[in-house]
Amino acid sequence: MVEASPTPVRSNGNAVATTRCILWDFGDTLCDETFIWNSGPEWMDVYRTLDSGLGASWNLGQMDTQRFAAELSQRMTLTADAIVAHMIERCQHVEFFARTYEFFKSHAVPQAIVTVNPDLFTNVIEPAYRLGQSCEAIVTSWQEQTVDKAALCKVAIERLGLSCSNRQALLIDNKRSNIEAWTRREGAGYVYTTDEQFGRDIAKGIDSLSNAARD
């Protein structure tokens, strides 16, 4: 079992503060985010365009999964119902990163998931893996209607109800741009790279994660 206790961390080189909560990205941080899309070339073509067009609208809650599938059916060889069925089935095969997911489930400190994801995440993935049992809040882009990770982090802190400062909230995310956006708001951050590296870093304590982000 990976264990770590709340320990002092620094944000933007400022005074030491105690980590009071962890804010977790989901895809490519807790798990491989291609679990839906890696089932074939046609699906990977969709994955590569998720940050724009239909994918962006889906992630922002401007369309639900059924409508997203209906739009996709115009460019794929599957019907809308077949697309939805495929996505739901693939959600049963999420590949979590072992060390990282173990630490997440250990619930060392209060924590939240902050993720850019559509309604499929809330309706299928969240209950399938009982994510709410390991964190106090789950904040999604489709519900908040923004893909601004720093804004999602602020919502998460409010829902955690800890009255903590940004520098006491550690964002763990594989995208450096998201970490930089959060540290510009004086938040603490860790750029996630691999499960192995995370295992080495967390073994040194939670404070080492924030330190690693500046290396």
N, C-alpha and C positions, 0 to 999 in steps of 0.2 A: 504494500500500500504506500502510495506517495503521500507524504504529509508535509505541511508547511503551516507556520503560524503567521498571523498578521505581523509584519515587521516594517520598520521605517523605509519609505521610498522617497525619491526626489522627483520633482517635475520641473523641467526647464531650468535645472540647476538651482532651484529655490530651496528654502529651508526644508528640513526633514519633516515628513508627515507620515502618519500611520495609515496603511492601506485598510480602508474600511469596507470596500466592496470590489468585486471584479465584474467587469462588463465584457461578456464573451461575444465575439463574432461567431457565426455558425459555419458557413461553407468555407472549406479550405483552412479552417482553424480547428474546429472540433471534428470535422469529417471531410472526406473527399466530396466536393460539391458537384461532381459530374455523375452522381448515382442515377439520375434520370436520363442523362444525355449520352452516356458512354455505351449505349446499346446498339449503336450503328451510325454510319456516316450521315444519314438524313437527320438524325437527332443531334449529332454534333454540329451540324450546320445551324440548327436552331440555337444551340448553346452559345455559339460564337457571336450571335446577334442579340443576346439577352439584355445587354446594357443600352440598347437603343430600340426605337420603334415599338413593336408589340411587347417585347420583353420589358421595356421601361414602363409602359402603361400598366402592365400586369403587376410589376413590383410596386407601383405607386397606388394600386387599388383602383385604378381608373377602369379596369375591366376584371371580371372574375375569371376563374379557371375555365368555366364552360365557354365563355365568350372567347377567351384566348385560344382554346382548342378549335373553336369554330373558325376563327381567323387562320389558324395554322393549317387547317384542313384544305384551305385554298392553295397551299403551296407544298403539301405533303401528299403521300399516296394513301393516307389513312382518313377515315371519317372522324368527325369531332368526338363521337362517343368512344371510338377506339383509342384516340389520343388521350382522352381523360383516363380511360381504363389502364392504359400503359403507364401513365405518370403515377397513378395511385399504386399500381403494382410495384413499380420501381422504388417507391418511397418505403417499401418494406425491406429494402436492401441497402440502406445507408451504411457505408463503411466508416466507422468512427476510428480516429487515431487513438491507439490503445492507451498510451501513457497520459495523453492529454485528456481523454475522456474519463479515465480513472480519477484524475485529479479533479475534474469538473464534478463528477459524482460524489467525491469526498466532501464537497460543500464546506471547504475550509473556512470561508468567510461568506457573508451575504453576497449574492451574485445575481446577475441578470443576463439574459441573452439579448443582444442588440443586432438585428439582422435585416439586410435588404432581401426581402422575400415576399412572395404573393400570398393570397389566401390559402393556397394549397399547403403551405407550411403550417398555418394555424389549424386548419381543418383535418389534416392527415398526419403530418410528421410529428407535430407537438404531442398529440395524444398517443400515437403509435409507440413513441419512445419515452412517454411519461416525463417529458422534459421539465414540467412544472414541479416535479418532486425534488429536483436538484437545484432549483433557483426560485427566488421570490418574485421575479418579474420577467416577462418576455415581451420585448418591444420590437415590432415589425414595421417595415416601411409601408406596407400596404394599408395598415391601420392608421399610421401617423401621416401618410401621404407625403413622405419625404424620403429621399435616399441619402440625406446628409447624416453621416454616421455620428458626428459630434452632436447634432440635434437629437438624435435617437438616444445618445448617452445621457443627455440632460433629462429626457423624459424618464429614462430608467432610474436615475438617481432619485427623482421625485417619487417614483412608485416604490422604491425601496424604503422610503421614509426614514432615512438615516440622518438627514440634515448634515450631510458631509460635503466638503468642498470638492471641486473637480480634482484637485491634486491627491485626494484620498481615494479616488475611483480609478482603478487600473483597467484600461481597455486592452484586451488581447485580440489582435487582428492581424491577418496575413497581409493586408494592404498598407504599405508605408504611408500612403496618402491619407488614409483614415487616421492613423496614429498622429501624423503631423497636424491634421485638422484639430484633433483632440488636444494635443499639447499646446497648440496656439491658444486654447482656452484654459491653459494651465492644468490640463489633465495629465495623468500618468499613463504611459503606454508601453506596450511590448509588441514588437513586430514578430509575429509568429512565422517560423520558417519550416521546421520539420518536427515530427513527433520526438525523434531522438534528441534534437537540440533542446526542445522544451523540457524533456525529462532531465537533462543535465542541468538546465538553468533552475528549474523549480526545486531541485534537490538542494540548492544553495539558499532557498528561502524566497518568499514572494518578492522581497526587495530586489533580488537579483534580476527579476524580469524587467523592472523599470530601468535598472542600470544597463541591462543588455540593449535596450532600445536606443541608448545614446552611444554605443560603441561603434 
